[in-house]
Amino acid sequence: MTVELATANGAGARHELTDAEIERLLAPKPAWTRADVRRSIAIAAVSSIVFVGAAAFLLGRSSGWEAVRAAFFSWPDFKAAFPKVLQGFALNFKIFMIAEPIILAIGLLLAVIRSGRSPVFFPARAAAITFIDIFRGAPSLLVVLTLGFGVPALRISGVPNTTVFWGSVAVILTSSAYQAEVFRAGIDSVHASQRAAARSLGLSNMQALRYVVLPQAVRRVIPPTLSGFVALQKETALISVLGPLEATRQAQIYASLNFNFTSYLVAGLLFIAFTIPLARFTDYLLARAAQRETVGGAV
C-alpha cells in the first residue's frame, strides 16, 4: 500500500507501507483496562477532595461564615420551611405541565408559518416574525408584570383576571417565541433535496412538510427542546412577583417572618431536584446522537 505524505514545503511524498505498518494501522485500539479505570477514578476522587477541602477551608477562614451559615444553612429552619415551600412548588409544577404542551404547539405553528414560502401567506409570516421578535426581545419579567397587572385592570368580561392565569400566559408567550426558533432551526437543517424528492413523488408542499420535513426536524431538535423544558420550569418562579403562593413566594414569606434565608435554599433545591433528571436525559440524547454519527454515519 502506498500513501502520500505532506512535506514541510507543501509537496507530497509517496511512501510504501510495510506489512507491519499496515497491521498496526488496522489493528483495533486497545480498550481501557481495569487499571486505567481505577487510575482515572482515583485521580477524579483526589482532585474532588482537594477542591472541596480548599473551598471548605476558605469558607471556614472567612470572618462572616458563622453568620452566613446561621442565615442560609439552618437545619431547623430547613425543616420548618420545607412543607410550605413544597406546597408552593406544586403550583410551579402545575403551571409547567399545563404550559409546556401549549408552548410546543404554538412554537411549531410559528415555525411552520415563518418557514413558508408562498407569497399568499406573507401577512401571516410577518405576524409570526413580529411575535417572535417582540417576545424574544422583551425581558420575561417585564412581560409577566405587564400582563399580570395590566390585563386584569382592564376588567374584560369573560376573561380570567387571576394573576396565576396571566402569569402563566406571559411565560407561555415568551417561551413559545424561543421554541419557535428552535423548531425553525430544525426545519432549516433538513436538506432541500428531501423536500424536492417528496415533491417528485407527487406530494404537495404541505404533505412534504408534514410527512418528510417535520419528522426529521422535530427529531433533530429534541435535545434543545428538553433544555427548554428546564428553562421553563425555572421561569415559572417569575410569577412570584405577582403574588401567587408558589415556591419562591413561600420562601420569601418564611424569610420575612423568621429573618432567616434557609427557605430560599429549600426552594432552590426543589427546582434543582426537578431539573437535573431532565438535564441528564438531554445529555444522554446528545451523547447517543453523537455516537450514532461517529459509528454509524450521519443520520
N, C-alpha and C positions, 0 to 999 in steps of 0.2 A: 504494500500500500504506500502511495506517495502523497505527501501533504506539502502545502505551500506555507512557508513561514515568513512573517514580515521582518525585514531587517531595519537597522537604525535609519537608513536613508529612505525608507518607504518602499524599497523594491522587494519583490518576493523571491524567496529562495526555496527550491524544491528539496525535500528530504525524504528518503526512503526509510520507512519504519521497519524495524526488525520484528521478528515473531514475538520476542519478549515484550517489546513496547506495545504491540497490538494487544497481547494478552493482558497486560497491565491496564490498558485503557478500557478494555471491555469487561474487566473483572468487576463484580458488584462491590459497591462501597461497604466496608465492614460496619455492621450495626453497633450501636453503643453497647459496651459490656456493662455488667453489673457494677464493676469498679468505677467506670465512668459515671454511672448514675449516682452511686454513693458519693463520689467526689463532688459532683455538682450540687447534690443535696446538702452536703456538709458546708460547701462554700456559701450557698444561699443562706443556710441557718446561721453561720458565723457572722456574715455581713448584716443580717437582720438583727441579731443580738447586739452587734456593735452600734447600729443605727438607733435602735430603741433605747439602749443604755445611754448613748450620748444625749438623746433627746430628754430622757428622764433626768439625767444629771443637770442639764442646763435649766430645765424647769424647776428642779429642786433647789438650785442655787439662786433662782430669781427671788427678789425680796417680796414680790406680791403673790407668790404661788399659793400660800395658805388662804389668802382672801379669795383668789380665783377658784381654788378647789372647793371652798365652802359655798361659793355663789353658783358654780356651774356643775359641780360633781358631788352633790349631796345625796347620799343613798336614801335617807328618809324622805327627802323631797321628791326624789325619783319615784319612789313607791306611792307617795301621796298624789302626784300629778298624773301618773300613768293612766288610771281609769278614765279620767275626763279627757285627756288628750287622745286616748284610743277611741273614745266615743266620738270625738270630733273628726278623727281620721276616717271614720266610717262615712262621713259626708264627702270627704275628698275622694274616697274610693267610688262612691255612688256617682259623683259628677264625672269621674274618669270613665266609668263603664257606660254611662249614657252618652258622653261627648265623643268618644273615640269612633264608634261606627258612623256617627254623623259627619265627623271630620274626614274620614276615609271617603265617604260618598261625595261630599262637597268637593274635596280635593281632586278626586278622579274626574268629576264633571268639569271642573275648571280647567284641568289639564287637557281633557279631550277638546273642549271648546277652543282653548288657546292654540292647540296643535292643528286645528282645522285649517284647510287651505282654500275652501270655497269663498269667493267674494261675497256671496249671499249672507254669510254669517259674520261679516266684518263687524256689525254693531255688537254682536254677542262676544266676539273676541276682544273688542275694545272695552266692553264692560268687565270681562274677566281680567284683563290686564290691569285695569283701574283698581278693581277689588284687590288683586294681589299686591299691587304697588302700595296701596294705602295701608293694608293691614300687615304687610311685612315691614313697612317703614315706621309705622306708629309704635311707640313702646307699648307693650302689653298692659302695663299698669295703667297707662292713660286711657286705653280702650276700656278696661274694666271700670275705672272711675267714671268715665263719660257715660257709658251705657247703664251702669249700676245706679247712678244717681240721677242721670238726665232723663232717661225714658220713663221711669216711674213718676217723675214730676209732671209729665205730660198728661197723666191720668186718662189714657186712651181706653175707651170702653171695650171690654172683651179681651184685653191684653193683660197677661200676668204682670203684677207690679212688685213681685218679690225680688229681693237683692240676689238670692241664690239663682233664680232663673236668669236674670240679666247678667250676672257674673259668669254663669256658665255659657251664655250666648257670646259674651266677649271672648272667652277662652276658645270657643269653637271657631269664631271668625278669624282670630289671629293664627291659630294652629292650622286651619284649613288653607290659608294662604301659603304657609310653608310646605304643607303636604302637597299642594298643587304643583309646586315647583319640583318636588321630589318625583312625582308621577310624570311630569313633563320631561324631566331628565331621562327617565326610563323609556319613555316613548321615543325620544330623540336618539337614544342609544341603539334602537333597533334599525338595522341597515335598511336603506331604501329598497334594496333588491327583494327584501321579504314582502313588502307591500306590492312591488311590481309583479312578483311571482304569483301572489294571490289574485291580482287583477287579471293576469294572463290565464288563470284557471276559471275565470268567469265571475269572480266575486265582486260585489260592488265596493265602493270606498268604505262604507260603514261596515260591511261584512268583513273586509280585510282588516279593518281596525279592531273589530270585536273578536274575531277568531284567530288572527295571526299576530297582530302587533301588541294588543293589550296583554294577552297571556305572557308573552316574553317580557314585556316592560314591567309588569307587576312582579314577576318572579325576580327580576334583577334588582328591584328597589325594596325588597323585603328587609334587608339589614338596616338601611337608613330609616325605613318606616318604623321598625321596632325602636330605634333610637328616638324617634319622635314620640313614641309611647312613653318613654322615660321622661322626656321633657314635658309632656302634657301632665303627667302625674305631679310633677313639681309645680307646674303653673297653676294647678288648682288651688295652691296656697295663696295666690294673689287675691282671691275673693275675700280673704280675711279683712281687707281694707274696707269692705262694705258692711262688715258686722256679723255675717253668719258664723255660727259656732263650729267652725272646722278646726283641724288640729292646731294650726298656728294661732288662731284666735283663742282657743282654750289655753294654750301655753302662755299667751300674753296675759290672759286674765289671772292665771295662777301666779305668774311672776309679779304682777302689780299688787296682788293681795298678800303675798308672802315675802316679798322683797328677796326672791331667790329665782335664779335663771335656769335651774336644772330642768324646768319644764320645756325649755327650748331644745335641750339635748334630747329629751324624750321624743319630741316631735320630729327632730332630725333623724333619729334612729329608726322611727317608724317609716319615714319616707325612704331611707336607705334600704331597710329590710325589704321593702316592696320593689324598689327599682333594681337592686343588684341581680336578682334572678333574670330580669329582662335584659340587663346589660350582658350577663354571661351567655344567655341564649343568642344574643346578637353576635357576640364574639365567636360562638360555635358556628353559626351560619356563615360568617365571613371566612373562618378557617376552612370550613368544608368547601366553600366555593373556590377558595384559592387552591386547595388540594386538587379539586376536580380539574381546574385549568392547568395545573402543573403536571398532573399524572395522565389525565385522560384527554387533554387538549381543551381549548376554549369551547364552552358550551353555548 
